Amino acid sequence: MPTMLPTLAAVGLALAATTPSTTPPPSKPTFKVFLLAGQSNMEGQAVVALDHPEHYNGGRGNLVNTMKDPKLATRMSHLRDSKRDSKRDSKGDADGDWTVRDDAFCWYRTDRGELKAGPLSIGFAGYPGREHFGPELQIGHLLADAFAEPVLLIKTAWGGKNLHVDFRPPSAGGTVGPYYTRMLEEYAEGVRDARRRFPALRSLQPELAGFIWFQGWNDMYVDGGIDAYPDNLVHLAADLREHFDDPDLPIVVGETGNAGNDRFRAQQRLGTERIPAPSAFVPTRSFLRDPDASPNQGHGHHWFGNAESYFLIGDGLGKATVRLIDPTTNKRDPETSNRN
């Protein structure tokens, strides 16, 4: 009687059917997401083209006039699309020739409830229309230049909000700030909606690549806000890294450089230095311009609406972010780019 022994081939087939493969599945292509957060200066107060003699100081320091300065024209030239004709619409907006990226997108729900979502360009500020911008403009240009993957900026910013109460992170103790919660809710909403809204992102997996924080003015005016700022900032960083399950999430903090309170700005720096790497503090005090050379002479809390100031803030924040992330797929070295 023949012995019923399985052949080696049969054994091999059986093992193949029951043993999981040790080869990891191919990773899905990604797009890089950056969470931008803060208060009114992250919302964006830089003036694009408004030039009313009384309300906007005749256009001094707006983006259109700033780019006429030979010292700045080359550095900022990427903001205009040289292939499109410049025109002005009936509202006086400089429209039609501003660069619109096809590899960077912005998603931002304003404090007024308006959703601004689209390819990166001017106009992603808290005001209706396209007559203002914030740090996101130059941040987005630098990040899109640095990485091969598409870039999505989720902007969460509300005027007049402090870290001590409004953005208070869970590990700081006490009541969690409503805007900390809202920031995370809008981040999740923004990523979901952007994947549906932008065809370039639909088949890609989101990868949170950095957190950029530009806030602080109101902590100078809430009891205990200055003293607690370093601790609150450390708690914010730790809680975000825990929430996103990423202990190495790059975190960039911009100085409230328009504030004359040296002690508060020192507290911002101290708090950032206590955040475990990768983290970076970006000084901005030198970006403050003369109010008489700016659109909003009485708005020191908003950098006088000066376009160069906001461009330089975005430039500093963007470069710091790129330096924290070792870009393995680098389209252009930001240190040698003409974006410098």
C-alpha positions as CSV (number, residue, x, y, z in Angstrom):
1,M,0.0,0.0,0.0
2,P,1.5,3.3,-1.0
3,T,2.5,5.8,1.8
4,M,0.5,9.1,1.6
5,L,3.2,11.7,2.0
6,P,2.8,15.2,0.7
7,T,5.3,16.3,-1.9
8,L,7.8,19.1,-1.2
9,A,5.9,21.2,-3.6
10,A,2.7,20.7,-1.8
11,V,4.3,21.6,1.5
12,G,5.7,24.8,0.0
13,L,2.3,25.7,-1.3
14,A,0.7,25.1,2.1
15,L,3.3,27.3,3.9
16,A,2.9,30.0,1.3
17,A,-0.8,30.0,2.0
18,T,-0.5,30.2,5.7
19,T,2.6,32.3,6.4
20,P,2.4,36.1,6.2
21,S,4.7,37.7,3.8
22,T,7.7,39.4,5.4
23,T,7.9,41.9,2.5
24,P,6.2,45.1,3.6
25,P,3.4,46.4,1.3
26,P,4.4,49.2,-0.9
27,S,3.9,52.6,0.8
28,K,1.2,54.8,-0.7
29,P,2.5,58.1,-2.2
30,T,2.0,61.0,0.2
31,F,1.4,64.7,0.3
32,K,2.9,66.8,3.0
33,V,0.6,68.6,5.4
34,F,1.6,71.6,7.6
35,L,-0.6,72.9,10.4
36,L,-0.3,76.6,10.8
37,A,-1.8,78.2,13.9
38,G,-2.0,81.4,15.8
39,Q,-4.0,84.6,16.2
40,S,-4.5,87.7,14.0
41,N,-1.0,87.9,12.6
42,M,-1.3,84.3,11.4
43,E,-4.7,85.2,9.9
44,G,-2.8,87.7,7.8
45,Q,-2.9,91.5,7.8
46,A,-0.5,92.3,4.9
47,V,-2.1,94.6,2.3
48,V,-1.8,93.6,-1.4
49,A,-2.9,96.7,-3.4
50,L,-5.3,98.9,-1.5
51,D,-4.0,102.4,-1.7
52,H,-6.7,104.8,-0.3
53,P,-4.9,108.0,0.8
54,E,-6.6,108.1,4.2
55,H,-7.2,104.4,5.1
56,Y,-4.2,102.8,3.5
57,N,-1.6,105.6,3.5
58,G,-1.7,105.9,-0.2
59,G,-0.5,102.3,-0.7
60,R,2.9,102.8,1.0
61,G,4.2,99.4,2.0
62,N,1.5,97.4,0.3
63,L,2.7,94.4,-1.8
64,V,2.4,96.1,-5.2
65,N,4.5,99.0,-4.2
66,T,6.9,97.0,-2.2
67,M,7.7,94.9,-5.3
68,K,8.7,98.1,-7.1
69,D,11.6,98.5,-4.8
70,P,14.7,97.3,-6.8
71,K,16.2,95.8,-3.6
72,L,13.1,93.6,-3.1
73,A,11.8,93.0,-6.7
74,T,14.1,90.1,-7.5
75,R,13.7,88.4,-4.1
76,M,9.9,88.6,-4.3
77,S,9.6,88.1,-8.1
78,H,8.2,84.6,-7.7
79,L,5.0,86.0,-6.2
80,R,4.0,87.3,-9.7
81,D,3.4,85.1,-12.7
82,S,5.4,86.7,-15.5
83,K,3.5,84.7,-18.1
84,R,0.2,86.4,-17.2
85,D,-0.9,90.0,-17.9
86,S,-1.3,92.3,-15.0
87,K,-4.8,93.9,-14.8
88,R,-6.9,95.6,-12.2
89,D,-10.5,94.8,-11.6
90,S,-13.3,97.2,-10.6
91,K,-12.5,96.8,-6.9
92,G,-8.9,97.9,-7.4
93,D,-7.5,94.5,-6.7
94,A,-4.2,93.7,-8.3
95,D,-5.6,90.5,-9.9
96,G,-4.7,88.2,-12.7
97,D,-0.9,88.1,-12.4
98,W,-0.2,86.7,-9.0
99,T,1.4,83.3,-9.0
100,V,-1.0,80.4,-8.4
101,R,0.9,77.2,-7.4
102,D,-0.2,73.8,-8.7
103,D,1.9,72.0,-6.1
104,A,0.8,73.8,-3.0
105,F,-2.7,74.3,-1.6
106,C,-4.2,76.2,1.4
107,W,-7.3,75.4,3.4
108,Y,-8.5,78.1,5.9
109,R,-11.8,78.7,7.5
110,T,-11.9,82.4,8.6
111,D,-13.2,83.7,11.9
112,R,-16.2,85.0,9.9
113,G,-16.9,81.4,8.8
114,E,-15.8,81.8,5.1
115,L,-13.9,78.8,3.8
116,K,-10.9,79.8,1.7
117,A,-9.6,76.7,0.0
118,G,-7.5,76.5,-3.2
119,P,-4.1,76.6,-4.8
120,L,-1.7,78.8,-3.0
121,S,-1.7,82.4,-3.9
122,I,-2.5,85.8,-2.3
123,G,-5.8,86.1,-0.5
124,F,-5.7,83.4,2.2
125,A,-6.3,86.0,5.0
126,G,-9.1,86.7,7.4
127,Y,-10.7,89.4,5.2
128,P,-13.1,88.7,2.3
129,G,-11.5,88.8,-1.1
130,R,-7.9,88.7,-2.2
131,E,-6.6,92.0,-0.8
132,H,-4.6,90.6,2.1
133,F,-2.2,87.8,2.9
134,G,-0.3,86.3,5.8
135,P,2.8,84.2,6.5
136,E,1.3,81.3,4.6
137,L,2.2,82.9,1.3
138,Q,6.0,82.7,1.5
139,I,5.8,79.6,3.7
140,G,3.9,77.7,1.0
141,H,6.3,78.8,-1.8
142,L,9.3,77.7,0.2
143,L,7.8,74.3,1.2
144,A,6.6,73.6,-2.3
145,D,10.0,74.4,-3.7
146,A,11.7,72.1,-1.2
147,F,9.7,69.0,-1.5
148,A,8.8,66.7,-4.4
149,E,5.4,65.9,-2.8
150,P,2.5,68.3,-3.1
151,V,2.0,70.5,0.0
152,L,-1.1,71.3,1.9
153,L,-1.3,74.2,4.4
154,I,-4.1,73.9,7.0
155,K,-4.4,77.3,8.6
156,T,-6.2,77.7,11.9
157,A,-6.1,81.2,13.3
158,W,-8.4,83.5,15.2
159,G,-7.8,87.1,16.2
160,G,-7.3,88.1,19.9
161,K,-6.7,84.6,21.3
162,N,-4.1,83.7,23.9
163,L,-2.3,80.5,24.7
164,H,-2.8,80.8,28.4
165,V,-6.6,80.3,28.2
166,D,-7.9,80.2,24.6
167,F,-5.4,77.7,23.2
168,R,-4.6,76.1,26.5
169,P,-3.3,72.5,25.9
170,P,-4.5,69.6,28.0
171,S,-1.2,68.9,29.9
172,A,-1.1,72.5,31.2
173,G,-3.9,71.5,33.5
174,G,-7.2,73.3,34.0
175,T,-9.8,73.7,31.3
176,V,-8.6,72.8,27.8
177,G,-8.8,75.9,25.6
178,P,-11.7,75.9,23.1
179,Y,-9.3,77.0,20.4
180,Y,-6.9,74.1,21.0
181,T,-9.8,71.8,20.4
182,R,-11.1,73.8,17.4
183,M,-7.6,73.8,15.9
184,L,-7.5,70.0,15.9
185,E,-11.0,69.7,14.6
186,E,-10.4,72.1,11.7
187,Y,-7.1,70.3,10.9
188,A,-9.0,67.0,10.6
189,E,-11.8,68.6,8.6
190,G,-9.3,70.4,6.3
191,V,-7.4,67.3,5.4
192,R,-10.6,65.4,4.6
193,D,-12.1,68.2,2.6
194,A,-8.8,69.0,0.7
195,R,-8.5,65.4,-0.5
196,R,-12.0,65.6,-2.0
197,R,-11.6,69.1,-3.3
198,F,-8.1,69.0,-5.0
199,P,-7.7,66.3,-7.6
200,A,-3.9,66.4,-7.1
201,L,-4.3,65.1,-3.6
202,R,-7.1,62.5,-4.1
203,S,-5.0,59.4,-4.5
204,L,-2.3,60.4,-2.0
205,Q,-2.0,59.7,1.7
206,P,-1.6,62.8,4.0
207,E,1.5,63.1,6.1
208,L,1.7,65.7,8.8
209,A,5.2,67.1,8.3
210,G,5.3,70.2,10.6
211,F,3.5,72.6,13.0
212,I,4.1,76.3,12.7
213,W,3.0,78.6,15.6
214,F,2.8,82.4,15.2
215,Q,1.0,83.8,18.2
216,G,1.6,85.7,21.4
217,W,0.3,89.2,21.5
218,N,-2.7,88.5,23.7
219,D,-0.7,86.6,26.3
220,M,0.9,89.9,27.3
221,Y,-2.5,91.1,28.4
222,V,-3.9,88.1,30.3
223,D,-3.1,87.6,34.0
224,G,-0.2,85.1,34.3
225,G,0.2,84.8,30.5
226,I,3.8,86.0,30.3
227,D,5.1,84.0,33.3
228,A,3.4,80.8,32.1
229,Y,4.2,81.2,28.4
230,P,7.3,78.9,28.3
231,D,5.5,76.1,30.2
232,N,2.4,76.5,28.1
233,L,4.4,76.3,24.9
234,V,6.2,73.2,26.0
235,H,2.8,71.6,26.9
236,L,1.4,72.6,23.5
237,A,4.2,70.9,21.7
238,A,4.1,67.8,23.8
239,D,0.3,67.5,23.4
240,L,0.3,67.9,19.7
241,R,3.1,65.3,19.3
242,E,1.0,62.9,21.4
243,H,-2.2,63.7,19.6
244,F,-0.6,63.0,16.2
245,D,1.4,60.1,17.6
246,D,4.6,61.6,16.3
247,P,7.3,62.4,18.9
248,D,9.5,63.9,16.2
249,L,6.9,66.3,14.7
250,P,8.9,69.4,13.7
251,I,7.7,72.5,15.5
252,V,8.5,76.1,14.5
253,V,7.7,79.1,16.7
254,G,7.7,82.6,15.4
255,E,8.6,85.5,17.7
256,T,6.0,88.2,18.3
257,G,8.5,90.7,17.0
258,N,6.2,93.6,16.7
259,A,5.8,93.7,20.5
260,G,7.9,96.0,22.4
261,N,7.9,93.7,25.5
262,D,11.4,92.3,25.6
263,R,10.6,90.0,28.5
264,F,7.7,88.4,26.7
265,R,9.8,87.8,23.6
266,A,12.5,86.2,25.8
267,Q,9.8,83.9,27.3
268,Q,8.8,82.8,23.8
269,R,12.4,82.0,23.0
270,L,12.9,80.2,26.3
271,G,9.8,78.1,25.8
272,T,10.9,77.1,22.3
273,E,14.4,76.1,23.5
274,R,12.7,73.8,26.0
275,I,10.8,71.9,23.3
276,P,12.7,68.7,22.4
277,A,14.1,68.6,18.9
278,P,13.2,69.0,16.2
279,S,12.1,72.5,17.0
280,A,13.1,76.0,16.0
281,F,12.6,79.6,17.2
282,V,12.4,82.3,14.5
283,P,13.3,85.9,15.5
284,T,11.2,88.5,13.7
285,R,11.9,91.8,15.5
286,S,14.1,93.0,12.6
287,F,11.2,92.6,10.2
288,L,9.2,95.5,11.7
289,R,9.0,98.5,9.4
290,D,8.3,102.2,9.9
291,P,4.6,102.9,10.3
292,D,4.9,105.9,7.9
293,A,6.1,103.5,5.2
294,S,3.2,101.1,5.8
295,P,-0.5,100.9,4.8
296,N,-1.9,100.8,8.4
297,Q,0.0,103.4,10.4
298,G,-2.0,102.9,13.6
299,H,-1.9,99.1,13.6
300,G,1.4,98.2,15.3
301,H,-0.2,95.0,16.6
302,H,-0.6,94.0,13.0
303,W,2.8,94.9,11.8
304,F,1.2,98.1,10.3
305,G,-0.1,95.8,7.5
306,N,3.3,96.0,5.9
307,A,3.7,93.5,3.0
308,E,7.5,93.2,3.4
309,S,7.1,92.3,7.1
310,Y,4.7,89.5,6.4
311,F,6.8,88.2,3.5
312,L,9.9,88.1,5.7
313,I,8.0,86.4,8.5
314,G,6.8,83.7,6.2
315,D,10.3,83.4,4.7
316,G,11.8,82.9,8.2
317,L,9.2,80.4,9.3
318,G,9.4,78.5,6.0
319,K,13.2,78.2,5.9
320,A,13.2,77.0,9.5
321,T,10.7,74.4,8.7
322,V,12.6,73.1,5.8
323,R,15.8,73.0,7.8
324,L,14.1,70.8,10.5
325,I,12.9,68.3,7.9
326,D,15.7,66.5,6.0
327,P,14.1,66.6,2.6
328,T,15.0,63.3,0.8
329,T,13.2,64.5,-2.3
330,N,14.5,68.0,-2.8
331,K,13.4,69.9,-5.8
332,R,15.5,73.0,-5.1
333,D,17.9,73.7,-2.2
334,P,16.2,76.5,-0.3
335,E,19.5,77.9,0.8
336,T,20.5,78.5,-2.8
337,S,17.1,79.2,-4.3
338,N,16.2,82.5,-5.7
339,R,13.5,82.5,-3.1
340,N,16.2,83.6,-0.6
